[in-house]
Amino acid sequence: MRLTSSLRFHRQNNKTFLRIFMILVLSCIPGRTNLCSNHSDTRSSLDSLDLEGYITFDDVHNASKDFGNRYQFPPLAILHPKSVSDISTVVRHILHLGSTSNLTVAARGHGHSLQGQALAHQGVVINMESLPSHDGIKIYKGTQPYVDVSGGELWINILRETLKHGLSPKSWTDYLHLTVGGTLSNAGISGQAFKHGPQINNVYQLEIVTGKGEAVTCSKKLNPELFHSVLGGLGQFGIITRARISLGPAPHMVKWIRVLYSNFSTFSRDQEHLISKKKGFDFVEGSVTINRTDLLNNWRSSFTPNDSTEASQFKSDGKTLYCLEVVKYFNKEEANSMNQETEKLLSELSYIPSTLFSSVVPYIEFLDRVHLGEIKLRAKGLWEVPHPWLNLLVPKSSIFEFATEVFNNILTSNNNGPILIYPVNQSK
Ligand SMILES: Cc1cc2nc3c(=O)[nH]c(=O)nc-3n(C[C@H](O)[C@H](O)[C@H](O)COP(=O)(O)OP(=O)(O)OC[C@H]3O[C@@H](n4cnc5c(N)ncnc54)[C@H](O)[C@@H]3O)c2cc1C
């Protein structure tokens, strides 16, 4: 199996980390020198495998790049599996070819990695999205409800299916058009992580094809070492063919609030205050705006251009501003108590009063919010541009120094994309 470059999480004694997501130009290019010494022999040996799905050798362009769009590494072949046994067969075959073939394997979910993690230069890419769930997306109700899904399933489809039963996964990414296997190989972090942990903390069981081509079931109790290695394992410890994900009750609606700060310490203190509360908001994120006048034109913005509230008239005058984004879930009959709780929580914060903006939207609309940005960017031809993005977990002890240097001294603007910044509890 191949190796990839990776980000590692630091373990320190601070209670919280701030997850920072930034647009940066990275200098590291993943080394992919695994060229097969004898392509035609390898190709015909792969071609002769007895599969329910199929292997393509010609139409490999789509699997030669990812959302990061900074590297082109064409594979030798793409496997489109129709069963777990197809994946086992191919992995076992490559193992038997031995190290002289230099053939690498990469599972590919939706290909939304940023730095070539789902590419296999002259190797075999496994297109996980063609692996069907056994009986579709299977939901189990009860005291601890869960859903069983294929590793190649998109989170947006899981949300749509579970909502039909009044249920939903608890922890999300900001963008839902990503696969289960893709985000569980990383962490899956969004504004719910402070409360429920990242997505990898909300998995009961996995079915894995190991590097030997064996299909193995694992959980905290069954093959726990494999279970904990694969979750957040960057695709290096096995291929996730199936996952059992914990569910909770789904709210109908959300109250979605944004407020601005001009001072990082106040912003950061308020964010940490909110994630320390037992009964607070259900989602806490934030972003940084540097030297921008078109504050409301942000591609991730929930503000609408026609909005006439005081918040929409706020002028940033090019200052560095910090936006706190919070959400409270509720069902229609709970609107009054939700409003009271929200007012109380807001009264504990020190944002710029004239910048309060709120809206009420259906739960699914809120969760799928980045997709609206995608549609707008696609229409302008701006979705498939290079994305030099970076995710960092910075310990609480260094965050003030980090923010001062980076937001005030290094970056001169963020006109080309979002900078998200928000705290997560280490205990989750
Ligand atoms: C617009 C956008 C917004 C994003 N927002 C967030 C966010 O809010 N929070 C967050 O945490 N991340 C976010 N991400 C990052 C995203 O979660 C990761 O890039 C994720 O890996 C992409 O999933 P994918 O299905 O496209 O995986 P791919 O890019 O196809 O694969 C990612 C990695 O997982 C491996 N892999 C894929 N499928 C499997 C499998 N079944 N078994 C084993 N390994 C597998 C691949 O080999 C590769 O190493 C965002 C990405 C984009 C493009």
The ligand as a MOL file (V3000), in Angstrom:
LIG
                    3D

  0  0  0     0  0            999 V3000
M  V30 BEGIN CTAB
M  V30 COUNTS 53 58 0 0 0
M  V30 BEGIN ATOM
M  V30 1 C -15.2030 22.2030 -0.2220 0
M  V30 2 C -14.5900 21.3280 0.8290 0
M  V30 3 C -14.9160 21.5350 2.1520 0
M  V30 4 C -14.3680 20.7180 3.1440 0
M  V30 5 N -14.7350 20.9200 4.4270 0
M  V30 6 C -14.2470 20.1330 5.3890 0
M  V30 7 C -14.6580 20.2940 6.7190 0
M  V30 8 O -15.4380 21.1670 7.0530 0
M  V30 9 N -14.1530 19.4440 7.6550 0
M  V30 10 C -13.2810 18.4480 7.3240 0
M  V30 11 O -12.8870 17.6860 8.2050 0
M  V30 12 N -12.8560 18.2900 6.0630 0
M  V30 13 C -13.3160 19.1170 5.0980 0
M  V30 14 N -12.8850 18.9470 3.8170 0
M  V30 15 C -11.8190 17.9850 3.5580 0
M  V30 16 C -12.3900 16.6080 3.3040 0
M  V30 17 O -13.0190 16.1100 4.4550 0
M  V30 18 C -11.2770 15.6330 2.9490 0
M  V30 19 O -10.5360 16.1310 1.8900 0
M  V30 20 C -11.8680 14.2800 2.5980 0
M  V30 21 O -10.8310 13.3430 2.5780 0
M  V30 22 C -12.5210 14.3090 1.2650 0
M  V30 23 O -13.3520 13.1820 1.1280 0
M  V30 24 P -13.3960 12.4130 -0.2550 0
M  V30 25 O -14.5280 11.4690 -0.1890 0
M  V30 26 O -13.3770 13.3470 -1.3930 0
M  V30 27 O -12.0260 11.6180 -0.1230 0
M  V30 28 P -10.8100 11.4460 -1.1470 0
M  V30 29 O -10.1930 12.7630 -1.4210 0
M  V30 30 O -11.2220 10.6660 -2.3090 0
M  V30 31 O -9.8240 10.5960 -0.2250 0
M  V30 32 C -9.2270 11.1660 0.9140 0
M  V30 33 C -8.2740 10.1950 1.6000 0
M  V30 34 O -9.0230 9.1110 2.1310 0
M  V30 35 C -8.6370 7.8850 1.5070 0
M  V30 36 N -9.8790 7.1510 1.2950 0
M  V30 37 C -10.9440 7.5050 0.5370 0
M  V30 38 N -11.9140 6.5800 0.6420 0
M  V30 39 C -11.4450 5.6340 1.4880 0
M  V30 40 C -11.9640 4.4310 1.9870 0
M  V30 41 N -13.1900 4.0010 1.6650 0
M  V30 42 N -11.2020 3.7020 2.8280 0
M  V30 43 C -9.9600 4.1020 3.1920 0
M  V30 44 N -9.4160 5.2430 2.7400 0
M  V30 45 C -10.1450 6.0000 1.8990 0
M  V30 46 C -7.9320 8.2700 0.2310 0
M  V30 47 O -7.0180 7.2960 -0.1870 0
M  V30 48 C -7.2530 9.5610 0.6510 0
M  V30 49 O -6.0990 9.3050 1.4030 0
M  V30 50 C -13.4360 19.7160 2.8040 0
M  V30 51 C -13.0910 19.5070 1.4620 0
M  V30 52 C -13.6550 20.3050 0.4790 0
M  V30 53 C -13.2850 20.0660 -0.9390 0
M  V30 END ATOM
M  V30 BEGIN BOND
M  V30 1 1 1 2
M  V30 2 1 2 3
M  V30 3 2 2 52
M  V30 4 2 3 4
M  V30 5 1 4 5
M  V30 6 1 4 50
M  V30 7 2 5 6
M  V30 8 1 6 7
M  V30 9 1 6 13
M  V30 10 2 7 8
M  V30 11 1 7 9
M  V30 12 1 9 10
M  V30 13 2 10 11
M  V30 14 1 10 12
M  V30 15 2 12 13
M  V30 16 1 13 14
M  V30 17 1 14 15
M  V30 18 1 14 50
M  V30 19 1 15 16
M  V30 20 1 16 17
M  V30 21 1 16 18
M  V30 22 1 18 19
M  V30 23 1 18 20
M  V30 24 1 20 21
M  V30 25 1 20 22
M  V30 26 1 22 23
M  V30 27 1 23 24
M  V30 28 2 24 25
M  V30 29 1 24 26
M  V30 30 1 24 27
M  V30 31 1 27 28
M  V30 32 2 28 29
M  V30 33 1 28 30
M  V30 34 1 28 31
M  V30 35 1 31 32
M  V30 36 1 32 33
M  V30 37 1 33 34
M  V30 38 1 33 48
M  V30 39 1 34 35
M  V30 40 1 35 36
M  V30 41 1 35 46
M  V30 42 1 36 37
M  V30 43 1 36 45
M  V30 44 2 37 38
M  V30 45 1 38 39
M  V30 46 1 39 40
M  V30 47 2 39 45
M  V30 48 1 40 41
M  V30 49 2 40 42
M  V30 50 1 42 43
M  V30 51 2 43 44
M  V30 52 1 44 45
M  V30 53 1 46 47
M  V30 54 1 46 48
M  V30 55 1 48 49
M  V30 56 2 50 51
M  V30 57 1 51 52
M  V30 58 1 52 53
M  V30 END BOND
M  V30 END CTAB
M  END
